[in-house]
Amino acid sequence: MLAASEILAREVSGKKLADLHGLDRHVLTDLTVSMIGEIAPERGNCVVAATAALANAFADFRSRQIEEFRGEQVLMCTCFGVTEESIVEAIQTGRLGTVDQVANTTNAGSGCGSCRMLIQEMLDNTDGA
């Protein structure tokens, strides 16, 4: 299990959430098995457990991000819990002009990508960006 966990940690370390989008448990399990080599049948559950732990950690992170959101502000990015107000402030103070600049500054738009179109609309409607 330690070997599988270490391989998975190396695979995701230093990457942005968008880079990991689409990595499902089967892909991660196959990657781990390919790097470890042949696994005894009685040890197969170790790879499954390590993969499940990683998936659960990402799910927990996302839940905590959403739970931290409080108030009446519009939540634009549920992946990172970024509000509309935070994005507008970043656009105006940082004189940001692209969705990628917003993503690099606030993380909004760097996860699943579903808010990128809304961020672009905000950029299009902001004077002086």
C-alpha positions, 0 to 999 in steps of 0.5 A, a space after each residue: 500500500 505504501 508503494 501504491 500511495 507513493 506512486 499516486 502522490 508523485 503522479 499528482 504532486 505539483 499539478 493543477 486540478 485541471 491537469 488531473 481532470 479525467 483521471 479516474 480510479 481505473 487510470 490511476 490503478 493501471 498507472 500504479 500497477 504498471 509502475 509497481 509491476 506484478 502484484 500478488 492477488 492478495 495485495 491487489 486490495 492495497 492498490 484499490 485502497 490507495 486509489 480510493 484514498 486519493 479520490 476521497 481526498 479530492 472529494 473532501 477538499 472540494 466539499 470543504 471548499 464549498 462548505 467554507 463559502 458563506 454569505 450572499 455572494 455569488 459562488 463562481 468557482 465551486 472547485 476552489 470556492 471563489 466568489 464573483 466579488 473576488 474575481 471582479 476585484 482580481 480583474 480590477 486590481 490586477 488589470 487582468 485581461 484573460 481567463 488564464 490570468 484570472 485562473 493564475 491569480 484566483 484559481 477560479 477556472 483552473 479546476 473543472 473549467 465550467 466557470 471559464 465561460 462566466 469569467 470570460 463574460 466578466 472580463 468582457 463586461 469590465 472596463 479597463 481590464 
